Amino acid sequence: MSGGLSISVQRAFVRHGAARCSLCDVTFAVAPGEQVALIGPSGAGKTTLLAVLGGAKRPDQGTVLIDGQNPWALSGASLRRLRQRLFIAPQAPPLPPRQRVVHAVLAGRMPHWSLSKALGSLVRPTEAGVARDALAAFSLEHKLWSHVDRLSGGERQRVGLARALVSGAQLLLVDEPLSALDPALGRHALRALIDSSRDQGATLICSLHHVEFALENFPRIIGLRDGSAVFDRPPSEISAADIERLYRDRDDPGTTPDAVSPGPGESRPAIAARCF
């Protein structure tokens, strides 16, 4: 790997009909190797933004450059080469139920394999040790030869993350990776993802419902609401009031935002942790 990919988004819009947009005039840039968390209420545009960054959804307006290239201006072959350098990890990874975990993980390597190597690996896994090491990062190495339909929802999410680690991608776009995990497993899985992407020099963009986890682990946070970027700052500059404004009128009954680091001149508020 030669390093992470850069991102430049200029005034991006994604519309649903004439009256509503999933992304509304979003502008930001990400340097190679940077690690960024996306937070915001449901429907804020986090998943749509990841799809745009991964070249899976074309913006209706604005410019998106990945490593200086506009994906939608590339030829088919050039677009495929660019997509080989990035990896999109959806919230619910697409894992065939009768597939063995070793094959599910090594699917992340297939864009870099020849057809003969890919077919041969279906019979005898070519890089089983690579898959085992990636699973070990998420405490799942003992599931290497299990079938996917024997896994819990949380185990499937961690298998999806292991697939991302073996992909060798220079840009990792990860959507809500902790939704099926308890807090202890979630913290462990997130640290494994962050540490591994840093070791590989990859750029990491991760959407999270767990605001506290985002503030604890990422050096940069982008807050989205109604398709717009409300703030883009390091955690030390995000106050409890910022979080309250981001989620105002979107909380479920009986819940409150996560505890956040105090902003300039503030004391740390006593707010119960929650998962958005």
N, C-alpha and C positions, 0 to 999 in steps of 0.2 A: 504494500500500500504506500502510495506516494504522499498521503495526507488527505485531510478532509476536504469536502467540496464547499465552496462559498455559495451564498444565496443572496439575491437582490430582488426585492419585491417593491414595485413602484405603482401606487394607486390602483391596486387590484380590486376588481369587483366580480362577484359571482352572484347572479340574480336568479330568483325563482319567481317568474312572472314579472309583471310591471311594477308591483307594489312592494315586493320584498326582496332583500338581498341577503345571502349567506355570508358574503364578505363585502364590506362597504369601505372603499377607499383606504385599503390597508397598505402601509409602506413601512418596510424595515429591511435591514441587511444583517447577515450572519457571516462571520469570518470563518475560514477553514479551521476545523477542529473545535469550534465553539460548542458549548452545551447550553441549550435553552429549553425552559419549560413553558408550556402554554396552559394557562388556567382560565377559568370562566364558567358560568352556569351552563347547563344543558341548552343546546341550541345556539351557543355563542358563535359557532363557526370554526371550532378547533379541528374537527375531523375534515371539514371542507378545506381548510387551509393546508392540512397535511396532504390531502389528495392533489391540491394544486402544486405543492412543492414536489410531489412525486411524479408529476406529469400525467396523473390519472384523470385530472379534470382541468379543462382549459378555462382560464378566466374570461369573462365576457368583456372585460375592459382592463387596461393596465398591462404592465410588463413584469414577467417573472424570469429571472436569469439564474440558472444553475451552473456553477463553474463558468460564468460568463456567457453561457449559451441559452438561447430561447428554445425550449424543447419543441415548441409548436412551429418553429421555423426550420427545424432539422428534417433531413430526409429520413425515410423509414429505417435505414441501416444505422445512421448516426444516432437516431433516437433510441434504438435498441442498445447501442453501445453506452449511451448515457445512462439508461435505465439499469444496465448491469452494474453501474457504480453506486447505485442507491438501493435501499431496501425499505419497503413499507411494511410495518408490523401492525395489522389491524387488531382491534380489541378482542375479537373472536377469531383466532387463526384458523384458516381453512385446512383442517387435518382429516383426511379420509379415515373413517372409524376402524377399518381392518388393517390399516397401515401400521407397521412397527415404528416405534419411536425413533429408532436409529435412522430409518428412511425419512421420517418426517423432518428430522434435524438436518440431514444431509441434503434435503431439497434446497436449502439455502446455498449450497455449493454448485448446483446444477447449471446456472447460467455461465459458469466458467469451465464446464466440462464439455468434452466432445460427446457426440451422440453415443458412440460405442462405450465410452466410460460410464455415461449415465445409465445405459441399459445394463451394462455389466454389474454396476453397483446395486441394481435391483435384485440381482441373484446373490451376490456376495458383496456386502457393503464395502466400498473402496477405502473409506476413511473413517472406520468405526471409532478409532481412537480420538479423532477430532470431535466426533459427536459426543463421545463420553466426556471429554474434557469440558465441552460447552455445557453439557447437562450438569456436570459437577459444580459449575459456578452457581447453579440454582438448586443444589442439593437434590438432584434427580438422576444421578448416574446409575442408580440401581434400577431405573426404569428403561434402560437402553433397549432391551429386547422385548419390552411389553408392547401390546397392541394399544392403539390410541383409544379405543372404546373402553378400555379398562382404567382410563385416567379420570381424575376429577376435573372439574372446570378450572381450578387453580393450577393443576399440573399441566393441563393443556396450554394455559397461558404461558407457563414457564418454558414449555417445549417450544412455543412460538418465539420466545426471547432467545433461547439457545440457537434456533435456526438463524435469527438475526446475527448472532455473534459469529457463526461460521461463514456467513455470506461474504466476508471480506469487503463489505460495502464501505464507501467513503462518506456516505450520508445515510444515517439511520433516522427514519421517520416512524415514531412509535406512538400508537394511539391507545391511551388508557390501559397500560399494561398490568395494573394492579387491581382491577375491578373485582376479580374472583379470589383475591388473596386476603388473608387476615393481616392485621397491622405488622406483626413480627415478620412474616414471610414477605410482605410487601416491601418493608424496609430493606430486607436482605436482597430481594430480587432487584430492587432499584439500584442499590449500591453496586451489585454485580454488573448491571447494564452500564452504569456510568463509568465504573473503573475499566471495564473491558473496552468500551468505546474510546476512552482516553488513551489506554495503552496502544490501541490500534491507530490513533490519530484521527479517528472518524468524527465528523460533525454529527451532533445528536440533537434532534428536535423531538420533544416528548410532551404529549398532552396528558394532564393529570387532573383527576377529580380531587385527589388528596392535596389540598393546598399546603398543609404543614410539611408534607414530604417535599413538595416543590421548593419551598422556602429554605428547608434544611440542606438540600442537596445540589441545587442549581445556582450557578453564579449570575444567571440572568433570567428574568421572568417577564413574559408578555401576557398581560391580562386582556382577554377578549370579552366583549359583551355586544350582543345584537350585531355581530359581524364586524365590529370596529375594534381597533386596538386602543384600549382605555389607558394603559400605561405599559412602559417597556423600560425596566429598571433592574438594578441588582436588589437582592432581598433586603439589604440594609437600608434601602431608600423606600421600602414599601411599608406603609403604616396599617394599623388595624382599620382606620377610617377608609383607606384605599380598598381594602378587602370588603368592607361593609358596602361601599358604593358599588363595587363590582357585582356583588350578589344581591343587592337590595331588591326586595319584592320578588325574589326567585327562591327563597329558602322554603324547604318543606316545613310543615308545622312541627314545632318543638325542637328545631335544630338551629345551630348558630355556626358561624364560620370558624375555621381553625384558628388557633393561637398564632400570631404572627410576630415577627421581630419588630421592635419599636422603631418608628421613624425618627427623624431628627427632632430632638427635644421632647420625645415621648417616653413614658415608661411602658413596659411590656404589659398589655392588657390581660386580664384573667378571662379568657374566652374558651369555652369547651371545644375540644377537637371534634371535627366532623369530616365526613367524606362527601364531596359534592358530586 
